[in-house]
Structure formats: structure tokens, C-alpha cells
Amino acid sequence: MGNIAGLEVGLPASIDGVTAPWLTSVLRTSGAIGATSTVTSVVNEPLLAGGLIGLLFTSRISSDDPNAPGAVVVKFPIDVPEQRAMADAFGVYNREVVFYRDIAPRSDIVMPHVHAAIVAEDASNTCIVMEDLSHLRQPDRTAGLSWDEAVKGIRALARFHAGWRGSSELPALMDPFISIGAPIQRGGLPSIAENGWPGAKMHAPEVLTPDVIALGDMWVERLDAMLDQMCTDPTLCHQDWRADNMFFDASDEVVMIDPQIAGVANGAYDIGYFISQSTERTMLDGRHRELVEHYVDEMSTRGHELDTDQVFYDTRVAVGMCLMYGFSSYAQYDQLDGPGQEMAHKLLRRGAQSIEDFESLAAVQQLP
């Protein structure tokens, strides 16, 4: 393959601008088709499994090049004003472009081949054209990861983290990859709890044990302490490392997408997020620490000797912080459709059970 196409090929305003001539320029630049080959036709279809803050399409391609891909995935920013405003405030669209263009090629992480990663000069729009991964296997989103999938996922996570842990580049990377302890995080995250936590207690009391309620009630009060802990021992984190963004290739190796909220943080943040969002208690069967030990072992093979007790403690704190992903949707719970409410309930239940299993309340209470 060749280069990743940028502004030189032009930036379509929407999917209507993804035409055969435009894709010809993109795929010639990326090397997916020959320098004299063309895309002869394209049919754009919405991708049903769309993102929360992105518009995803499948572009089905006909070409005079026999090696041309039969389809690519095209991604634009969301067009819902409230969600777009929040995404723009955190710079997520530019982050994703920079990650695919500059970070993934220098990281031990397997991602889809990207043909174009384009951001407007004023950052008002972005467009990403990437490999269609629909032929790859995905984990069962309802049942959660199997043990083998969870081990593969956490070891792949460690390989990614190892390349950036303690890097001298991290201070510079905080623009655009915001530090987890940045003022915008400290200022913006409390409202998520203030808006969502009461709804979680109202609509899903059956999954909230006394320890989980105690942690949720103190979540805003202890947020700065949790963020301070997540700023220690930093690396570049994906911050959306979960089953919904995970594929397995023909060799059963992990392929990840959606680095749009990547940031600088303690690697345990990704561990806690991954486990509390993507696994079921019955599958883990008490092997939570064992899963963390797989991470530590993989980091060791990459030259990073970590203290397992410290990583496990940091993960316990991270799981407590990640309760926000369980209660965030409850701010607008009544507006969610049936499947949306079921998803919100599942994520809250998984997060709550992880807090119990990791004894996260005690860990958060121990913070300075």
C-alpha cells in the first residue's frame, strides 16, 4: 500500500461527496488501485452498526483494477447538534485522524488499513476512509468476551501501551491526545454524574449494591483523586478498548478500531475500562487478577517491569472511575428505545459487578 490520503484529494462535506472520481484519487494515493486505474462506480449505504459520535457508511466499489477492494468504510462526524458540540469540545474527530495517520503506523497495534484520514484546516470536518472489516469475526456483544478473547485483548492492549509508556513524546502528544487529568476533564466529567447517577439509582436499583451506591454517591467528590491516580505512570491509551471495537483476524489476533477518544493516562485506565465494559462476571469466575497478570507479563516481554500489586490497585481505581460509563446513559433513559435501555442496563450492571469484584470502593477510599 502507499500513503494515507489527506487534504490534497479534497474533503467531501458529506457522504454525497464520496463519488467514483473522489475514491479514485483516494485509492490511487493509498496504493489500493494502480496509478492509472479508476473506480468506475460507487454505492454508498449507511452502516447500521454506526458509532455514537460518528456517521458510518459502507461504500461498495466497482473498479477496472482487479485488486481493488470491493468496499470501504467511510466515516464522518455525527450530525446531531448536541453530540457534535460535545465531540468538538473534546477534539475527538481530529484525534482519530491523527491517530490513524501518525500513531498507528508507529505502534504495536493492528488496525484497519486506512486509505484516507482528512481533517479540514479549521477542523470543522473530517473524513476517514478505511478497510471494510465485515469479513472478520467479532466477539458476541450480548454475551461478552470469552476468557481466551479477553486474554488476547488484554495482551494486545499491553503491546500497544508498551510502545508509549514513559515516552518523551507524551507531553507533546497531549495535544491532541488530551491528558486524563486535563482541566476539561475535571470540569466536564462531574456533570455526567450529576445528570446520570440519579437516573441509574431510579431505574436500575436492582443492580446497585450498597458498595456501588456508596461509590456512586461519592464519585464527584473523589473524582480529582481518581484522576490524579490515573495520571501516574502515563502511556498513550486507546480509552475505548472494548468488545464493540474489537475484531479477530484469520490468525485470531486482535484488530481494533475507533481511537477517537485516545488520550494520555495510566495504562490501568484502559484495563479497568476493558474489563468492566466487555466481560461478564460469570465468565471471569474470580480470575480478575489473573487477567491483570497477563497484562503485566506482556509488558515484561516488552521491557517494562511493572509491580503487579500496583497495577492491580490502579485497575481497581480505574474500575471505580469507569462507573460513569454505566450511569451516563441514564440522564436520558426515558428517551432511549428498548434496545438502548437494555444496553444501558447491561453496561451499568457490568460496571457495578466489576466494582464489587475488584473492591473498588475500598481502593477509591484509600486515595489521598
Stockholm file with secondary structure:
# STOCKHOLM 1.0

chainA/1-368         MGNIAGLEVGLPASIDGVTAPWLTSVLRTSGAIGATSTVTSVVNEPLLAGGLIGLLFTSRISSDDPNAPGAVVVKFPIDVPEQRAMADAFGVYNREVVFYRDIAPRSDIVMPHVHAAIVAEDASNTCIVMEDLSHLRQPDRTAGLSWDEAVKGIRALARFHAGWRGSSELPALMDPFISIGAPIQRGGLPSIAENGWPGAKMHAPEVLTPDVIALGDMWVERLDAMLDQMCTDPTLCHQDWRADNMFFDASDEVVMIDPQIAGVANGAYDIGYFISQSTERTMLDGRHRELVEHYVDEMSTRGHELDTDQVFYDTRVAVGMCLMYGFSSYAQYDQLDGPGQEMAHKLLRRGAQSIEDFESLAAVQQLP
#=GR chainA/1-368 SS CCCCBCGGGCCCSSGGGCCHHHHHHHHHHHTSSCTTCCEEEEEEEECSSCCSSEEEEEEEEEESSTTSCSEEEEEEECCCHHHHHHHHHTTHHHHHHHIIIIIGGGSSCCCCCEEEEEECTTSSCEEEEEECCTTSBCCCTTTCCCHHHHHHHHHHHHHHHHTTTTCTTHHHHTTTSCBTTSHHHHHHHHHHHHHHHHHHHHHCGGGCCHHHHHHHHHTTTTHHHHHHHHTSSEEEECSCCSGGGEEECTTSCEEECCCTTCEEEEHHHHHHHHHHHHCCHHHHTTCHHHHHHHHHHHHHHTTCCCCHHHHHHHHHHHHHHTHHHHHGGGGGGGGSCHHHHHHHHHHHHHHHHHHHHHTHHHHHHTCC
#=GC SS_cons         CCCCBCGGGCCCSSGGGCCHHHHHHHHHHHTSSCTTCCEEEEEEEECSSCCSSEEEEEEEEEESSTTSCSEEEEEEECCCHHHHHHHHHTTHHHHHHHIIIIIGGGSSCCCCCEEEEEECTTSSCEEEEEECCTTSBCCCTTTCCCHHHHHHHHHHHHHHHHTTTTCTTHHHHTTTSCBTTSHHHHHHHHHHHHHHHHHHHHHCGGGCCHHHHHHHHHTTTTHHHHHHHHTSSEEEECSCCSGGGEEECTTSCEEECCCTTCEEEEHHHHHHHHHHHHCCHHHHTTCHHHHHHHHHHHHHHTTCCCCHHHHHHHHHHHHHHTHHHHHGGGGGGGGSCHHHHHHHHHHHHHHHHHHHHHTHHHHHHTCC
//
